[in-house]
Amino acid sequence: VKLDSVSKHYGELKALEAINLDLPPGEVLGLFGHNGAGKSTLMKIILGVLEPCQGEVLTLGQSPRDKKAHHIRQKFGYLPENVSFYDHLSGRDILTYFAKLKGFKKNEAERLLESVGLQAAANRAVKTYFKGMRQRLGLAQALLGKPKLLLLDEPTVGLDPIATDYFYRTVDELRSDGCAVILCSHVLPGVEAHIDRAMILGGGKQLAL
């Protein structure tokens, strides 16, 4: 990921102001700041969901909003802060659907369901899942296909200690395989051992790196 003086404004509101970042493969960046600091906005710009008002964004060497960027978006993994799925579908149906969207076979979905501890509940409707189970399902879809860029917004919220341990072990494995990771969290205990650098945002500005 490369950001060069990236800004995002909504009228008078300066959501992000002149953010610079160079994130190489195999590095985990912790992204920290208060609510409204601009963390989620920054992630959505990196994904190409939002367009910056100023500055340049490159992910895997290309603009994520380029019409020809479909092949690089297949290499992204993203877990939003508030996970939402179709309540009447089963966990297996949802993960199989996402696997097909990204061009992977059904057995990849089955492997991840087992990895996150949802195999026993795979045929249940997601509306019967409690928060921790929904978070596990969200984590599974983010990990489909061993992404080269993984963006995680509050990934451990609602996870029990066993699932949290699995999550951090998975992040460590992806980092060793060359995946770049941006990890946004308010749950600071335990994070430091798994990140290489930290960026602190405040009021849309980069306070520290």
C-alpha positions, -999 to +999 in steps of 0.1 A: +000+000+000+013+034-009-005+066+001+008+100-010-009+131+007-043+115+008-072+137+020-109+131+022-134+160+029-171+160+034-180+197+030-163+214+059-155+181+077-120+170+071-122+132+076-086+127+065-058+153+059-026+146+039-020+110+050+012+094+039+020+057+042+043+031+026+033-005+037+055-032+022+045-069+019+048-089+051+043-060+074+015-056+100+004-020+107-016-012+138-040+016+131-052+034+163-072+064+172-104+076+189-139+071+173-141+095+144-103+097+139-106+086+103-095+049+106-125+033+088-124+061+061-087+053+055-094+016+051-122+023+026-100+045+005-073+018+004-100-007-007-112+016-034-147+020-018-142+057-013-123+081-036-099+106-020-104+143-027-066+147-030-036+125-032-027+092-048-035+056-036-018+025-048-026-010-036-006-039-050+009-014-075-024-001-089-052+023-081-079+003-064-106+023-082-092+016-117-117-002-139-090-028-146-084-034-109-107-064-105-079-089-104-061-071-075-094-067-055-096-105-055-064-104-034-079-082-007-094-094+025-116-070+045-134-074+078-156-043+086-163-031+121-200-041+119-204-075+103-237-079+085-249-109+065-282-122+050-299-136+082-319-163+065-289-180+048-267-205+066-231-198+075-220-224+049-242-207+022-227-173+029-191-184+029-196-205-003-212-174-019-182-152-010-158-180-022-174-181-056-173-143-058-136-144-053-131-173-077-123-200-051-138-235-048-163-246-021-136-267-003-119-234+006-151-223+024-153-257+042-117-254+054-122-219+069-155-229+086-136-256+104-107-233+111-128-207+129-149-233+148-182-229+129-184-263+113-210-276+138-232-245+131-225-243+094-261-253+084-278-230+108-293-197+097-271-167+105-300-151+124-294-177+151-257-168+155-246-148+185-222-119+180-190-139+184-202-165+158-210-137+133-175-122+139-159-156+133-179-159+100-167-124+090-131-133+098-135-165+076-147-145+046-118-120+051-093-149+050-106-165+018-079-173-006-050-162+016-051-125+007-021-104-002-036-074+016-058-078+047-077-049+063-093-057+097-115-032+115-120-042+152-115-079+144-114-093+179-147-077+192-170-104+204-143-132+201-136-155+230-100-161+241-096-193+219-109-175+188-087-145+195-057-167+198-066-183+165-070-149+149-035-137+160-018-169+149-035-165+115-022-129+112+013-141+121+011-169+094-001-145+067+026-120+076+052-147+071+037-155+037+041-119+026+006-105+033+004-069+043-020-063+071-037-032+085-052-039+119-075-014+135-084-020+172-094-004+204-085-036+223-048-027+228-037-055+252-021-083+231-019-063+199+017-050+203+033-085+199+017-089+165+023-056+147+055-041+132+045-005+133+017+017+146-001+047+130-021+070+153-048+092+138-066+120+154-092+143+139-083+130+104-046+138+108-016+115+112-003+122+147+024+095+148+039+066+129 
